[in-house]
Amino acid sequence: MKTKGEMEAEICRAMVQFEIDYMGRGPKEARTHIIDDMVLVRLKGVLTPAEQQLTKSPDGVELIKKMRSTLIEKAKPLLYQVVGDITGAKIVSLHTDISTVLGERVMVFVLESDLEKQITRKKEA
């Protein structure tokens, strides 16, 4: 079994690749944390130059959030598959939001079981 750090790094790489493939550009920084039965992904610098221009108006902010939300909804099966394959855990749900002020996205994958406990137990054995 992979270590917690190996899984977190692999999920980071996969999320960066997802942003490149589906959103047109990768984030400037990515971090992943496995916490109990959750995988938290924080992507900084995800807005395209065009989206940065749209953030200057309330209608533009709404457009960005709606477009990004729709894209994530369509990609959920792929995201579940990728994170599930890396962690070996079943994904129960995905919660996400994008900050048009900071230009970052947060994704929280909820797992069926406490992955952090399983990793710790296997390491001790």
FENQUI-V221215 format. One record per backbone hydrogen bond with DSSP energy under -1.0 kcal/mol. NH is the residue of the N-H (numbers start at 1). CO is the residue of the C=O. If there is no record, write none. Layout:
# FENQUI-V221215
{{NH | CO} {NH | CO}}
This chain:
# FENQUI-V221215
{{7 | 3} {8 | 4} {9 | 5} {10 | 6} {11 | 7} {12 | 8} {13 | 9} {14 | 10} {15 | 11} {16 | 12} {17 | 13} {18 | 14} {19 | 15} {20 | 16} {21 | 17} {22 | 18} {23 | 19} {25 | 19} {28 | 44} {29 | 44} {31 | 42} {33 | 40} {35 | 38} {38 | 35} {39 | 109} {40 | 33} {41 | 107} {42 | 31} {43 | 105} {44 | 29} {45 | 103} {46 | 103} {52 | 48} {53 | 49} {54 | 50} {55 | 51} {56 | 53} {57 | 54} {61 | 57} {62 | 58} {63 | 59} {64 | 60} {65 | 61} {66 | 62} {67 | 63} {68 | 64} {69 | 65} {70 | 66} {71 | 67} {72 | 68} {73 | 69} {74 | 70} {75 | 71} {79 | 75} {80 | 76} {81 | 77} {82 | 78} {83 | 79} {84 | 80} {85 | 81} {86 | 82} {87 | 83} {88 | 84} {92 | 110} {93 | 110} {95 | 108} {97 | 106} {99 | 104} {103 | 99} {105 | 43} {106 | 97} {107 | 41} {108 | 95} {109 | 39} {110 | 93} {111 | 37} {112 | 90} {115 | 113} {116 | 36} {118 | 114} {119 | 115} {120 | 116} {121 | 117} {122 | 118} {123 | 119} {124 | 120} {125 | 121}}
